[in-house]
């Protein structure tokens, strides 16, 4: 998930488009990377900040609900266990232990309503963007939003690689 080089070409292209769209919505890649670094600087983790916000020089990100440490620990353990996976569509509920599965489901129900809003501080020219923690929540399938994972769990190097990635059209006719 957080190793850009291990992704297949389709996943790399998708991540590039998602991160690029976010960067354009806030005034550019440098602004987005600045916010990402500000998130990474918060210790132990920005998500469990009682202020429910992180500010960088140009941007801020706010969310509507405090994430308590017990729920964060379950989320972090689950995401980190899939961090090196090459499959971006991994299922958080894919777990052998029923006890762990129940903990994950409880965490998903608690954190699902949280919405993150990224805004530009001194400009009305850019609308910003918003996202949730989970992209898909179904009975036996829960998928983490790739924007959330990139912003809160992946490295700045991952973000840079996603922004720099060039999409090539691979549908080239062999008869030329």
KEVO-622575 format. One record per residue (C-alpha): z, y, x; residue number from 1. Coordinates in nm, 3 decimals, always signed. Last residue first. Example, Ala and Ser with C-alpha at 12.3 -4.5 7.8 and 13.67 -1.06 7.14 Angstrom:
2
{w=+0.714; v=-0.106; u=+1.367; resi=2}
{w=+0.780; v=-0.450; u=+1.230; resi=1}
# end
This chain:
176
{w=-3.670; v=-0.039; u=+0.329; resi=176}
{w=-3.630; v=-0.377; u=+0.161; resi=175}
{w=-3.253; v=-0.394; u=+0.215; resi=174}
{w=-3.181; v=-0.133; u=-0.050; resi=173}
{w=-2.866; v=+0.062; u=+0.022; resi=172}
{w=-2.588; v=+0.043; u=-0.237; resi=171}
{w=-2.306; v=+0.120; u=+0.011; resi=170}
{w=-2.292; v=+0.490; u=-0.071; resi=169}
{w=-2.052; v=+0.627; u=+0.183; resi=168}
{w=-1.720; v=+0.788; u=+0.106; resi=167}
{w=-1.565; v=+0.977; u=+0.393; resi=166}
{w=-1.191; v=+0.947; u=+0.459; resi=165}
{w=-1.034; v=+1.265; u=+0.591; resi=164}
{w=-0.795; v=+1.319; u=+0.297; resi=163}
{w=-0.687; v=+0.955; u=+0.284; resi=162}
{w=-0.634; v=+0.950; u=+0.661; resi=161}
{w=-0.422; v=+1.266; u=+0.641; resi=160}
{w=-0.209; v=+1.125; u=+0.357; resi=159}
{w=-0.149; v=+0.803; u=+0.552; resi=158}
{w=-0.052; v=+1.006; u=+0.860; resi=157}
{w=+0.198; v=+1.195; u=+0.645; resi=156}
{w=+0.366; v=+0.861; u=+0.586; resi=155}
{w=+0.388; v=+0.674; u=+0.258; resi=154}
{w=+0.695; v=+0.649; u=+0.032; resi=153}
{w=+0.739; v=+0.970; u=-0.167; resi=152}
{w=+0.400; v=+1.141; u=-0.191; resi=151}
{w=+0.179; v=+0.836; u=-0.136; resi=150}
{w=+0.377; v=+0.616; u=-0.375; resi=149}
{w=+0.378; v=+0.886; u=-0.643; resi=148}
{w=+0.004; v=+0.945; u=-0.606; resi=147}
{w=-0.059; v=+0.567; u=-0.619; resi=146}
{w=+0.125; v=+0.539; u=-0.954; resi=145}
{w=+0.331; v=+0.219; u=-0.939; resi=144}
{w=+0.205; v=-0.067; u=-1.154; resi=143}
{w=+0.414; v=-0.259; u=-1.405; resi=142}
{w=+0.286; v=-0.581; u=-1.563; resi=141}
{w=+0.462; v=-0.839; u=-1.780; resi=140}
{w=+0.501; v=-0.642; u=-2.103; resi=139}
{w=+0.298; v=-0.336; u=-2.002; resi=138}
{w=+0.374; v=-0.025; u=-1.800; resi=137}
{w=+0.083; v=+0.121; u=-1.604; resi=136}
{w=+0.071; v=+0.427; u=-1.378; resi=135}
{w=+0.440; v=+0.439; u=-1.300; resi=134}
{w=+0.622; v=+0.719; u=-1.120; resi=133}
{w=+0.466; v=+1.000; u=-1.321; resi=132}
{w=+0.223; v=+1.272; u=-1.220; resi=131}
{w=+0.164; v=+1.646; u=-1.238; resi=130}
{w=-0.085; v=+1.886; u=-1.090; resi=129}
{w=-0.114; v=+2.242; u=-0.965; resi=128}
{w=-0.300; v=+2.503; u=-1.167; resi=127}
{w=-0.444; v=+2.702; u=-0.880; resi=126}
{w=-0.551; v=+3.066; u=-0.903; resi=125}
{w=-0.212; v=+3.173; u=-1.042; resi=124}
{w=-0.080; v=+3.213; u=-0.692; resi=123}
{w=+0.250; v=+3.268; u=-0.519; resi=122}
{w=+0.447; v=+2.946; u=-0.557; resi=121}
{w=+0.184; v=+2.679; u=-0.625; resi=120}
{w=+0.305; v=+2.409; u=-0.860; resi=119}
{w=+0.366; v=+2.034; u=-0.844; resi=118}
{w=+0.520; v=+1.883; u=-1.157; resi=117}
{w=+0.677; v=+1.537; u=-1.140; resi=116}
{w=+0.743; v=+1.354; u=-1.467; resi=115}
{w=+1.032; v=+1.115; u=-1.523; resi=114}
{w=+1.008; v=+0.923; u=-1.852; resi=113}
{w=+0.948; v=+0.586; u=-1.677; resi=112}
{w=+1.260; v=+0.605; u=-1.457; resi=111}
{w=+1.516; v=+0.438; u=-1.686; resi=110}
{w=+1.283; v=+0.180; u=-1.840; resi=109}
{w=+1.142; v=+0.095; u=-1.496; resi=108}
{w=+1.493; v=+0.055; u=-1.347; resi=107}
{w=+1.594; v=-0.184; u=-1.627; resi=106}
{w=+1.275; v=-0.383; u=-1.576; resi=105}
{w=+1.342; v=-0.401; u=-1.201; resi=104}
{w=+1.701; v=-0.521; u=-1.256; resi=103}
{w=+1.575; v=-0.786; u=-1.503; resi=102}
{w=+1.313; v=-0.905; u=-1.253; resi=101}
{w=+1.580; v=-0.927; u=-0.985; resi=100}
{w=+1.794; v=-1.153; u=-1.206; resi=99}
{w=+1.492; v=-1.358; u=-1.311; resi=98}
{w=+1.419; v=-1.431; u=-0.944; resi=97}
{w=+1.063; v=-1.524; u=-0.859; resi=96}
{w=+0.927; v=-1.169; u=-0.859; resi=95}
{w=+0.599; v=-1.021; u=-0.966; resi=94}
{w=+0.751; v=-0.753; u=-1.187; resi=93}
{w=+0.636; v=-0.473; u=-0.959; resi=92}
{w=+0.277; v=-0.591; u=-1.004; resi=91}
{w=+0.044; v=-0.507; u=-0.719; resi=90}
{w=-0.266; v=-0.308; u=-0.807; resi=89}
{w=-0.313; v=-0.142; u=-0.466; resi=88}
{w=-0.368; v=-0.480; u=-0.299; resi=87}
{w=-0.353; v=-0.458; u=+0.079; resi=86}
{w=+0.019; v=-0.515; u=+0.082; resi=85}
{w=+0.218; v=-0.350; u=+0.360; resi=84}
{w=+0.440; v=-0.149; u=+0.128; resi=83}
{w=+0.490; v=-0.429; u=-0.126; resi=82}
{w=+0.852; v=-0.505; u=-0.030; resi=81}
{w=+0.893; v=-0.131; u=+0.026; resi=80}
{w=+0.805; v=-0.060; u=-0.337; resi=79}
{w=+1.056; v=-0.311; u=-0.475; resi=78}
{w=+1.338; v=-0.216; u=-0.238; resi=77}
{w=+1.276; v=+0.155; u=-0.299; resi=76}
{w=+1.272; v=+0.118; u=-0.676; resi=75}
{w=+1.590; v=-0.093; u=-0.679; resi=74}
{w=+1.766; v=+0.150; u=-0.443; resi=73}
{w=+1.647; v=+0.448; u=-0.649; resi=72}
{w=+1.798; v=+0.298; u=-0.962; resi=71}
{w=+2.139; v=+0.256; u=-0.791; resi=70}
{w=+2.111; v=+0.599; u=-0.624; resi=69}
{w=+2.064; v=+0.795; u=-0.943; resi=68}
{w=+1.736; v=+0.965; u=-1.015; resi=67}
{w=+1.807; v=+1.298; u=-1.186; resi=66}
{w=+1.561; v=+1.386; u=-1.459; resi=65}
{w=+1.287; v=+1.644; u=-1.519; resi=64}
{w=+1.107; v=+1.663; u=-1.187; resi=63}
{w=+1.015; v=+1.952; u=-0.965; resi=62}
{w=+0.769; v=+1.994; u=-0.681; resi=61}
{w=+0.724; v=+2.322; u=-0.502; resi=60}
{w=+0.439; v=+2.470; u=-0.310; resi=59}
{w=+0.355; v=+2.735; u=-0.047; resi=58}
{w=+0.637; v=+2.722; u=+0.209; resi=57}
{w=+0.773; v=+2.390; u=+0.087; resi=56}
{w=+1.020; v=+2.342; u=-0.194; resi=55}
{w=+1.168; v=+2.018; u=-0.323; resi=54}
{w=+1.313; v=+1.975; u=-0.670; resi=53}
{w=+1.544; v=+1.764; u=-0.884; resi=52}
{w=+1.849; v=+1.965; u=-0.768; resi=51}
{w=+2.060; v=+1.647; u=-0.772; resi=50}
{w=+1.849; v=+1.511; u=-0.487; resi=49}
{w=+1.799; v=+1.137; u=-0.534; resi=48}
{w=+1.421; v=+1.160; u=-0.518; resi=47}
{w=+1.422; v=+1.365; u=-0.197; resi=46}
{w=+1.557; v=+1.074; u=+0.007; resi=45}
{w=+1.848; v=+1.035; u=+0.252; resi=44}
{w=+1.762; v=+1.296; u=+0.363; resi=43}
{w=+1.499; v=+1.553; u=+0.268; resi=42}
{w=+1.252; v=+1.597; u=+0.554; resi=41}
{w=+0.997; v=+1.359; u=+0.395; resi=40}
{w=+0.967; v=+1.579; u=+0.086; resi=39}
{w=+0.912; v=+1.887; u=+0.306; resi=38}
{w=+0.645; v=+1.692; u=+0.498; resi=37}
{w=+0.464; v=+1.608; u=+0.173; resi=36}
{w=+0.484; v=+1.971; u=+0.064; resi=35}
{w=+0.324; v=+2.085; u=+0.389; resi=34}
{w=+0.059; v=+1.813; u=+0.353; resi=33}
{w=-0.029; v=+1.947; u=+0.008; resi=32}
{w=-0.054; v=+2.305; u=+0.135; resi=31}
{w=-0.264; v=+2.194; u=+0.433; resi=30}
{w=-0.498; v=+1.994; u=+0.210; resi=29}
{w=-0.596; v=+2.288; u=-0.006; resi=28}
{w=-0.502; v=+2.534; u=-0.277; resi=27}
{w=-0.285; v=+2.334; u=-0.512; resi=26}
{w=-0.538; v=+2.166; u=-0.743; resi=25}
{w=-0.778; v=+2.105; u=-0.453; resi=24}
{w=-0.512; v=+1.904; u=-0.270; resi=23}
{w=-0.442; v=+1.690; u=-0.579; resi=22}
{w=-0.814; v=+1.620; u=-0.622; resi=21}
{w=-0.841; v=+1.525; u=-0.254; resi=20}
{w=-0.542; v=+1.288; u=-0.287; resi=19}
{w=-0.699; v=+1.111; u=-0.584; resi=18}
{w=-1.052; v=+1.103; u=-0.442; resi=17}
{w=-0.940; v=+0.977; u=-0.102; resi=16}
{w=-0.715; v=+0.715; u=-0.263; resi=15}
{w=-1.007; v=+0.588; u=-0.473; resi=14}
{w=-1.242; v=+0.580; u=-0.172; resi=13}
{w=-0.986; v=+0.389; u=+0.036; resi=12}
{w=-0.933; v=+0.147; u=-0.253; resi=11}
{w=-1.306; v=+0.084; u=-0.285; resi=10}
{w=-1.348; v=+0.039; u=+0.092; resi=9}
{w=-1.072; v=-0.224; u=+0.118; resi=8}
{w=-0.726; v=-0.113; u=+0.221; resi=7}
{w=-0.578; v=-0.234; u=+0.551; resi=6}
{w=-0.658; v=+0.090; u=+0.737; resi=5}
{w=-0.464; v=+0.299; u=+0.484; resi=4}
{w=-0.137; v=+0.116; u=+0.545; resi=3}
{w=+0.091; v=+0.249; u=+0.273; resi=2}
{w=+0.000; v=+0.000; u=+0.000; resi=1}
# end
